[in-house]
């Protein structure tokens, strides 16, 4: 169902790869709510994914850009302004990758060059993006920037690895730039902390199936899907949330407020009668 929440608005979406991507679902919902869009991802992701098909479906140009490359970001923002004939209203940052996770390097044996790449891709790119938007005066008054994050920024989650540091930095950037951009042009910047989701990137996290089962049992409302994350993100792009900024907002079925659920306790009690490793 469409509510025309974004009628007349224009936005830039980073990170759509295929229909499993949260960014893909956000773009689809934004178009349904009346927004005009530009889509972007790396050249490799555009070749390997289905983003061009999404662009055709929602009548949005696809512009290749590496979110870690300032020159690419300059070019992207200039072309996006040219396409829209001026400023735009919202941006989604859905960018993240850890070479340490991909290479199965444990947290206590990180490759530090990989760590630098993790931070640059998954967090510093957010700062580069916002700085570039501000430099080009690309966002209209009362615009909205949203980045996707995860509760591993606040809690220890086994094998989430150096992405936890990246997400903590990402959330800090949202607060720090949220003050500056908000004070100067009423731009609001928030992060959405989503349930574990079986995206292409998420499926690369070791033990994701077990994690999703655990959070489903712990959350009173169950895990939030990519489509439900898109619904929530749309409200943050809309004028209904004009005074919400510098916040880390949980879209996780209540998991972030839980200690122990009945379902999880039941499974724990059952495990006591079996052969369990008490060190995990």
C-alpha positions, 0 to 999 in steps of 0.5 A: 500500500502506498501513502505518497509519503515521498511524493515530490522528493528525490533521493540517492540510494547506495548499495542495491545489488539484488532483491535480497539487498535492503537497499533494493527494498528501500529503493523499491518502496521509495519509488512506490511512495512517489520518490524519484531516485538515482541508484549507485554501486561499484562497477563490479557490483553493477556487473555482478548484480541486478541493479540495472534491472531495478533501475529499469523497473523504477525508472532510475539511472544507475551511476557507478561509484566507489563509496571510498573514492572521493573523486567517484563521489564528487562525480556521482553527486554532480551527476545526481544533481544534474539528473534532478536539476538541482538538490535532492532530499534523501540518501541511503548508505547501505555499504559494508564489507570486511575482508577479514570476515571474508577470509575467515580471519578470527578477531584475535588474528586480524590482518590490519591491512584488511582492517583498514579496508573494513573501516574505509568501506563500512564506515569512513565511506559514510563520512566521505559521502556526507562531506561530499554532499555538504561540499556540493550543497547537494541536499535540500533543507530538511533532507535526510541521510540514513545508514544501516548498522547492527547491534554489534556496535553495542554488544559482543556477537561471536564472529561478527569480527571487525565489522563491530568496530566499523558499525560503532564508527559509523554510528559515531559519524552520524552523531558528529555530522548530524550536529554540524549538518543539522545546525547549518541546514536542518539535515537529519542523520540517523542510523537504523540498527536492523535485525540480522538479515539474509542479504548477500553480505549477511550470508557471508557471516559465519553462523548467520543461520544460528544467529538468526534463529537465536534472535528470532527466539529472543525477539518478542516480535521476531526478526525484522525482514528487509522489506520491513526495514525498508518500510521503517527507512521510508518514514525517516526519509519522509516529513513525518520525522523532521525532528529525528536526528543523530539517533541509532534506531532499532528495527529488530523486533525488540531484540535490543531490549531483551535479556532472556526470552521464554523460548530461549530459556526453554532451549537453554534448559534443554541443552543442559541435559546434553553435551554442551561446551561451556566456553562459548 
